[in-house]
Amino acid sequence: MTSCELSQTGDEREREVREVIQEVIEENSSCTADEDCELAPTSNSCFGSCLSAISTEGVAVLRDAIDDLDKGICAGPQEDGCPYFSPDCPDGVPVCIDNQCTHLELK
């Protein structure tokens, strides 16, 4: 049994990290025009992930939250034997739809 299995499970860790990141994005996605939005990286030390649409002002808040996760719950899971995954991500652009920044996928 690896120390990854002895500590918080990967699924629990991933769920908690995703919840924190999603909450920051939801709280920082207001916009009035496409220019108010950008695609920001949400990958962290626990797992890789795709870009997410967020307000330009919210990017720093998101970076700070990810930094806190990397220093906390995500500190060292790979050293503990936990795998690191990165998904294939679609290309897209940030747009403002119904006053919310949205990642519009390009086909």
C-alpha positions as CSV (number, residue, x, y, z in Angstrom):
1,M,0.0,0.0,0.0
2,T,1.5,3.4,-1.0
3,S,1.4,6.4,1.3
4,C,-1.0,7.9,-1.3
5,E,-3.5,5.2,-0.3
6,L,-2.8,5.7,3.4
7,S,-3.6,9.4,3.3
8,Q,-6.5,11.2,1.7
9,T,-7.5,9.3,-1.4
10,G,-7.0,10.7,-4.8
11,D,-10.7,10.9,-5.4
12,E,-11.3,12.9,-2.2
13,R,-8.4,15.2,-2.9
14,E,-9.5,15.8,-6.5
15,R,-13.1,16.5,-5.5
16,E,-12.0,19.0,-2.8
17,V,-9.6,20.8,-5.2
18,R,-12.2,20.9,-8.0
19,E,-14.7,22.4,-5.6
20,V,-12.4,25.2,-4.4
21,I,-11.4,26.1,-8.0
22,Q,-15.0,26.0,-9.2
23,E,-16.1,28.2,-6.4
24,V,-13.4,30.8,-7.2
25,I,-14.4,30.7,-10.9
26,E,-18.1,31.1,-10.1
27,E,-17.5,34.0,-7.8
28,N,-15.3,35.7,-10.4
29,S,-16.9,35.2,-13.8
30,S,-19.2,38.3,-14.1
31,C,-18.7,40.3,-17.3
32,T,-20.4,42.8,-19.6
33,A,-18.3,42.2,-22.7
34,D,-16.0,39.5,-24.2
35,E,-13.0,41.7,-23.3
36,D,-13.8,41.2,-19.6
37,C,-13.0,37.5,-19.8
38,E,-9.9,35.4,-20.4
39,L,-9.0,31.7,-20.3
40,A,-6.9,30.9,-17.2
41,P,-5.0,27.7,-16.3
42,T,-6.5,25.7,-13.5
43,S,-3.9,22.9,-13.4
44,N,-2.4,22.4,-10.0
45,S,0.0,20.1,-8.2
46,C,-2.7,17.5,-7.7
47,F,-3.8,17.1,-11.4
48,G,-3.8,18.8,-14.7
49,S,-6.9,20.4,-16.1
50,C,-8.2,22.5,-18.9
51,L,-8.4,26.3,-19.2
52,S,-11.4,27.9,-17.6
53,A,-13.2,31.2,-18.5
54,I,-13.0,33.8,-15.7
55,S,-13.1,37.6,-15.5
56,T,-9.8,39.4,-16.0
57,E,-10.0,40.6,-12.5
58,G,-10.5,37.1,-11.2
59,V,-7.4,35.6,-12.7
60,A,-5.2,36.8,-9.7
61,V,-7.8,35.4,-7.3
62,L,-7.7,32.0,-9.1
63,R,-3.9,32.0,-9.1
64,D,-3.8,32.7,-5.4
65,A,-6.3,29.9,-4.7
66,I,-4.2,27.4,-6.8
67,D,-1.0,28.5,-5.0
68,D,-2.7,27.8,-1.7
69,L,-3.9,24.4,-2.9
70,D,-0.4,23.6,-4.1
71,K,1.1,24.5,-0.7
72,G,-1.6,22.6,1.1
73,I,-3.7,19.7,0.0
74,C,-1.7,19.2,-3.2
75,A,1.7,19.4,-1.6
76,G,3.5,16.2,-2.5
77,P,0.9,13.7,-3.7
78,Q,3.1,12.5,-6.6
79,E,6.0,12.0,-4.2
80,D,3.5,9.8,-2.2
81,G,3.0,7.6,-5.3
82,C,-0.2,9.3,-6.5
83,P,-0.5,9.6,-10.3
84,Y,-0.7,12.9,-12.1
85,F,-3.2,13.2,-14.9
86,S,-3.7,15.8,-17.6
87,P,-6.8,15.7,-19.9
88,D,-6.9,16.5,-23.6
89,C,-8.4,20.0,-23.7
90,P,-10.4,21.6,-26.5
91,D,-9.3,24.9,-28.1
92,G,-11.6,27.8,-27.2
93,V,-12.1,31.4,-26.7
94,P,-13.4,33.4,-23.7
95,V,-16.7,35.1,-24.3
96,C,-19.3,36.9,-22.2
97,I,-22.7,35.2,-22.4
98,D,-25.5,36.3,-20.2
99,N,-23.0,38.4,-18.1
100,Q,-20.9,35.3,-17.3
101,C,-17.5,34.5,-18.7
102,T,-17.8,31.3,-20.8
103,H,-15.3,29.0,-22.5
104,L,-16.6,28.7,-26.1
105,E,-15.1,25.6,-27.7
106,L,-13.8,25.9,-31.2
107,K,-14.5,23.1,-33.6
